[in-house]
Amino acid sequence: MDLQAILDSIETGVFIGGTWRPAEGGKTIEVINPATAEVLTTVADGSENDALEAIRVAGETQQTWAATAPRERGEILRRAWELLMERQDDIAAVMTAEMGKSFAEAKGEVAYGAEFFRWFSEEAVRIGGDFTKSTDGANRLMISHEPVGPAVLITPWNFPLAMGTRKIGPAIAAGCTMVFKPAKLTPLTSLMLAQALQDAGLPAGVLNIVTSQSARRVVTPWMESGIARKVTFTGSTEVGIGLLEQAAQNVMKTSMELGGNAPFIVFEDADIDKAVEGAMLAKMRNVGEACTAANRFFVHSSVADEFSQKLAERMGAMTIGNGLDEGVEVGPLVEEPALEKVQALVDGAVEKGATVLTGGKRVDRPGYFFEPTVLTNIAEDCELRREEIFGPVAPIITFDTEDEALAQANSTDYGLAGYIYSENIGRALSASERLEVGMIGLNTGLVSNPAAPFGGVKMSGLGREGGRVGIEEFLETKYVAVPRD
C-alpha cells in the first residue's frame, strides 16, 4: 500500500456547490501523523467568506433537493456505501495515519460507518405520515413529515468516518442539504467521504464542506445565517452548550452527542472472563478515545482482585506502535495535549494512593503514545472518578452492594453509555433500569450499531442518531386540515 499515493489523490480544498477549490487566500492547515509527529499533508483553512458561500449554496439547493424522489436519495446512499467498502483499505490507511488507531480498527470503522449509508438508504423510502378524521368528523387530517431544511454538521476527530456518515446519511435520506465542518485534526477521512458521495452521484450543493483551523470562524456564520434550520454536533459538552445557545437565537432544531463518563459494573455473579473481554472492548477501542469508552470500573469486592489481575495481564500484553505496522494493537493518542492530560490524570491518582498494576506512563518513542494502564485503590476525591479520561487507562473501584454500585455510577452529570456484567438476568435488567444512561451494554462491551438509537441523557446530549429514530432528527411534522364538504 502506497500511503503517499493515496494522500496525493485526496481533494484537499473546500467543497462548495459541487466544486473543490482552495480556501480564500490560499491558507492551509497541516495534518499531523500522531505516530511520528510529522506532517502528512495540508488541507484548506476555510474563511468566514467560504463558510457564508457554503451556507448560501445549501439554502439555494434545499428546495430542489427536498423534491427529489426518496428512491433516488436512497440509491445515492446505497452507491456511496458500495464505494466506501470498495475503498475500505485506502480510507483506513489514511484514518490511521491522521488519528492513530490501528489499521484493523480503522477498517472496522469504515465498515461500521459505511453501514449508516446502507441503513438510511432503506429508511429514505419509509418516511411515512398519517390520514385520519377529526373527532367531530368535519375535517380530514393529513400528516406528513418534511425535511427540516439546511443542516449544520460538526464532527469530532476520534471517529472521522462514522461520525460523518451517521449525520450525512439521515440528512440525505430526509432531503436536507448540508454544510459540514470536520475536525481540524482528522479532515482527510472526511474529505475522502465527500469524494465517495460525489462519485455516487450526490447533486452539487447538497453537501458542502469547509475545513478550518477555527471552528468558530466557520460555524458561527452558519448558525447566525438564518438559513440553517438544524444543527447536529458531536463533541464536548462545553461546546455543545454554546451551540445550543446559538441555536436558540434562530430556534433551530438540535441534536447533540456530548461528553461521557461511562460506568462498567461487574457484579459478584458475573462471568469474569467474559467481563474482562468486554472491558477490553469497552476500554481499548480507539485507544480509549471514545465517548462510549468505559471510564470508571466498579467491581464487586469479592471478584475485584481476579478481574483486576486478568485485565492488567491483557492490557499489559498489548502491542504498541504505529497503527500501520502489522500486529499493532495500540496506536498513539491524537495529539500532545491529549497525552499530557492522560499522564496528569494518572499522576494525580498515584499521588493520592492509587496502585499501578500495569502501564502508567508515556512510551519513550516519537509520537504521542501512552501505555495501557490499570489502576486500583482509587481515592474518593480522585479526578479519575469525575473526568472523561479519553485514553487507555482503566481505574478500578470496588463496591459491596448493588445500591452502592449504582449510586456511584450515577454520581455524574453525564449519561451516555454504561456496561453491566451479571449472570442474573433479573438483577441485570433491574440495574439497567436504574442506570442513568442512554445506552447500556449488558454482558457486552460494544453498544454502537447503525440499527440502534445512539445518544445520551443529562449532560451527554439531546436527540438520537441511527436506528429508526435517526431520520426523525432531520424531519418536521406537517399537518393539513381538509374540510369534508
N, C-alpha and C positions, 0 to 999 in steps of 0.2 A: 504494500500500500504506500503510495507516494503522497504523504500529507501535504507537502508544499504544492503539488499539482492541484490537490483538492482546494486548498486555500486560494490559489490563484484563480480558480473557476468561480468563486463566490462573488456575486454582485455586492459591493460594499457601500453603495450610495444610499441616499434617501429614496424611498419608493412612493411616488405620488402620482395618482392618475394613470397608473399602469406603466410609468416610466422611471427607470433608475437614473439618478443624476447626482453629482456632488452636492454637498451641503453648501448653503450660501457662504461665500467667501472661501470655499475650499478647505475649511477646517476639518480636522480628523481627530479620532480617538485611538490611542494604542490599545490593542488587545494583548494581554499578558498570559503566558503559559504558567500556571501556578506551580507546575512541577519543576520548572527551571528558572522562573522569574525573568524569562526573556520575552521579548516582543514577538508575537506571532504575525501580526499584520495590523493594519489600521482600517477603521470604518468612518463613515461620515459623522461629523459632530454637528447635528442639525441646529438651526437657529430658530428664533421665535417666528420669523417670517416663513421658514419652512413649515413650522407647525400650523400657522394660520392658513397656508396654502392647502395643507393636507386636510384640515377640517372643512375648509370651503368645498373642496372636491368631494369629500364624503357627503356633505349636505346636498350638493347638486346631484349626486348619483343616487341618493336614497329612494326617491320615488320610482325610478325605473327599476332599480334592483328589487324593491318590495313587490313589484308587479310580475317579477319573474316566476315561472311555474315552479311549484315546490319540487316536482320531479327533477327539473333541471338543476336546482340548487343541490339536491341530493346527489345527482350524478357527478357534479363537480367535486363534492366531498369524497365520493367513492373513488374517483380517479386520483385525487390527491392522496388518499390512503394508499392506493396501489403504488404511487410514485415514491412515497416515503419509505415503503417497505423495500422497493427496488433499490433505493439509495441508502439503505439502513447502515451499511458499513461506513460509507463516506461521512454521513451525518454523525455517526457515533464517534468516529475518529476526531472530527472537529470538536464535538462536545467535550470529549476527554481532554483534548489539547487546551481548550479555553476555560474549563472549570475544574478539571482534575479527577473526576470519578473514573473508575476502571473502565476499560473498553467493553468488558462484558456487561457491566451495569448500564453503560451508555446505550448499547444495543437493546437492552431490555427497556430502557426509557423510550427509544424510538418506537418499538413495538407497542408499548403501552400508550404513548402519546398519539400515535397514528390511529389507534383504535377509537379514539374520540371522534375522528372524522368518519370512520365506518359507522359508529353508533348514531351520530347525528345525521348521517346521510339517510338513515332509516327513519329518524324522527321527523325529518323535514316534511314528509308526506303524511304525517299523522297529527298535524296541528288541527285540532277539532274545534267544535263550537256547540251550540245548543239551539233548539227551537221548541218553544212551548207556548202556552196561552196564559194570559194574565188571570189572576184569581177571579176577576169579575167577568171574564170572557170577552171583554171589549177589545182587547189587543192581542196580536201575535207578538211574541218576544223572540227576537233573533239575537243570538250572542255569538260573536266571532272573536278571534284572537289575532291581532295585527302586530307587525314588527314595531318595536318601541321607537326605532329611529337610529340615527348615527350613534355609535358606541365608542367610548374611550376604553382601550385595553392597556393595562400596565402589568408587566410580568416581572418576576424575580429571576435571579441568576441560577438558582440551585437545580431547577428542572426546566432548562431553557426551551425544550421542545414541548413537553407535556403541558406546561403552563400556557403556552401559546395555543395548542390545539384545543385545550379544554375551554378556552374562551372564544377562539375563532370559529370552532365547529358549530356551536349553537347559534352564534351570531349569523353565520352564513345560512344555516338551516331556517332560521326565523325570518330572514330577509332584511337584516340590518347591515348597513355599511359601517366601516370601522376606521379609526385611527389607532395605531399600535405603537407603544413605546416599550421596546425590550430593555432588559437590564444592561447597563453600560459594561459590566464585567463579562457578559456572555452574549454579545449581539450576533455572532456568526451563525449559531444554530438557528436563531430566529430568521435571519436573512435567507438561509437555505430553505426554511419552511415556507417563506414567502415565494421563493422561486418555484417550489413544487406546486403551490396553488396557482401561480401564473401559468405554469406549464399544463396544469389540469384544466385551464380554460376559465378561471375566475375573471369576470369582466373588469376592465380598467376602472379604477376609482372605488371599487368595493372595499379593498383593503389598502390602506396607506400606512407606511412605516416611516417613522422619524427616529433614528438613533441619536443619542445626545449625551454629552458628558453631564449635563444638568437636566434632571427630570423636571424641575420646576420651570425651566425655560420653555419646555415643550408642553407639559401637561397643563400649566396654569392658563395659557391661551385657549386650550381646548375646553377647559372647564368653564371659562368665562365667556366663551363664544356665543352662547345661546343657541348654537346649532346642535351640539351633543345632547342626547336625551338619556344616555345611560353611561355609567362608569363601572367597570369591574377591575378590581385590584387584588393582587396577591403580594403580601409583603408585611412589613412591621405594623404593629397596632398604632404606633405614633403617627406614621404617615397616613394610615387608613383614617384615623380621626380627622386629620387635616383635610383629606379628600372629602369626607362626609360633610365637613363644614362648608367646603367649596360647593359641593353638590346641592346643598340646601339653598344656595342663592338662586339656582335655576330649577329647584325641585326636580332634580334628576333621579331616575331610578338607579339604585346602587346594589352591588353585591361585593362583599369584602371577605377575603380569606386571609386572616391576620395571624398573629403570633400563637404559639402553642407552648404547653408545659406538660407534655403527656405523661400520665402515671402508668406504670407497668406493675400490676399487682399479682403476686404469686402466693396463693393460699397454701395451707399445710397439706391439703389433699391433691395438689397439682402433680402432674407427671413432670418431674424436674428436668428430665432430658428434653421433653417437648418444650418446656418453658425456656430452657437455655437456647434451644434452636430458634424459638420465636423472638427471644431477646436479641439474638444476633441479627435477625431481620429488622426488628423494630429500632435497634440502636445503630447498626453499622451500615444500613442502606444509605448511600450517598455520603459516606464517612460521617454520618450523624448530622449532616447539613440538610435537615428536612424538618418542616414544622410538625409533621406527624411522628417524628423520632421520639422514642421513649426517652424521657428526660429524668424521671425520678423512679427508681426501682424500689417498690415496697414489698418486702419479702417476709413471710411469717418466720418468727424467730426459730422455730423448730427445724426449718429447712434452709435457713439463711446461709449457713456455712457451706453446705453442699452446693447450693445454687451459685454462691459467690466464687467458690473454687473452680467449678466447672466453667463458669462464664469467663473467669480470668484465664483459664487454660486456652479456651477457644480464641479469645481476643488477643492474647499474647502470642499466639502462633500464626497470626495473620501476616501475610507478605506485604511489605510496604514498598512503594516505588512509583515510578511514572506509570500512569494507568495504561499507556500504550504498549508497555512491555508485557510479554506473555507471563501469565501466572500471578500478576499483581492483583491483590485484593483491596488494598488501602492506598488511595491516592492522596494528594495534598489537600489541605484546606484552600479555599478560593483565593485568599489574599493575606498579606501580612497582618492587618488589623484583626482578622478572624482568628489567626493563630495566637496573637497576643492576648485576645480575650479568653480563649480556652486555657492558655497557660495561667493567666491570672486567676481564673476560677478554680483551677486545680491547686495552685499555690495557696490560695486563700483557704481552701478546705483543709489542706495539710497543716497549715499554721494553726487551725482550730482543732487539730487532733485526728484528722482522717488518716486511715491506713491505706497505702497504695499496694494493691495486690499484683498489679501489672501496669507497665507504662508510666505515665506521669510527666513526660517531658517532650520537648521538641526533638525531632530527629536531626542529627548533625549531618546535614547534606543540603545542597542548594534546593530552593523551593520552600513551600510552606507546609511541611509535614509534622504531624503530631502522633505520638504513639497511641494505639488503642489502650484505654485506661479503665481500670476497675478500682473503685474506692469504697471502703466501708468505714463505719464509725463516723458518720456524717453528723456534725453538730447541729443543734436546733436552729441556730442563727446563721448557718452557713448559706452563702449566696447561691450555692448549687441547688438548694431547695426551691429557690424563687426564680432564678434566671434561666432563660432558654439557652442551653449550652451551645447548640449548633456545632458539635464536634464529637469525636469518638470517645466520649467519657461516660461511664456508667456509675453513678453514685447509688449505693445500696443502703436502704434504710429499713430497719426491722420493725415489725408490729406483732401484737399478740391477739388482737380481736378484729373481727370484720368491721365493727363500728370505728375502731381506731384507724384502720387502713383507709376507709372511705373518707373519714374526716380529714386525714392528711392529704389524700388525693384531691379532694375538693377545695382545699385551702389555697386557692389561687384564683386570680382574676380571669384565667384562661380556661378554655374548654373546647379544644379542637378534637383531639383523639385520646383514647385510652386503651389499655390492654389488660385483660383479666385471664388468669390461668387457674382453673379448678376442674376437678373431675366430677364434682357435684353440680349437675345441671340446674337444679333448683337454686342453689346458692349463687351460681354464676349469673343466672338471669336476674335474680334479686339484686345482686351487686351492680349489674348493668343498668338496671332501672334507677339506681341511686347515684350512679356516677355522672357527674355534671359535664358531659362532653357531647359533641355532635356525632362522633363515630367511635365504635368500640370493636377491637379485635378480640374475640372470645376464643381462647386457645389457638390464636393465630397472631403472628407478628406483622401481618400485612393487611391493611384495610382498603387501600386505594383500588378502585375498579371503575372503568368508564360507565358501567351499567348501574352504579350506585351513587346516591347523592353525597357529594363531598362538601363539608363545611362544619362550622363550629358554633358554639354558644358563648355567652358572656363576651369578654373582650377579644374572643377569637374570630368574631366576624358576623356577617349577615348574609342570608341567602345560601343557595346551594349550587354546585356545579356538577355536571354529569347526571346520569340517571334520567328518568322521565321528567324530573322537575328542572333539569338544567336548561332546557329550551325556554321554560316559562320566564326565566330572568330576562329574556330578550323580547317578550311579548306583552302587549297591553290588551285588556279585555274591552271590547266594544259592544254596546247594546243598542239595538234598533227596535223601536216600537212601531208596529204596523197595525193600523185600525182594521177591524174585521168587516167594516162597511155595514 
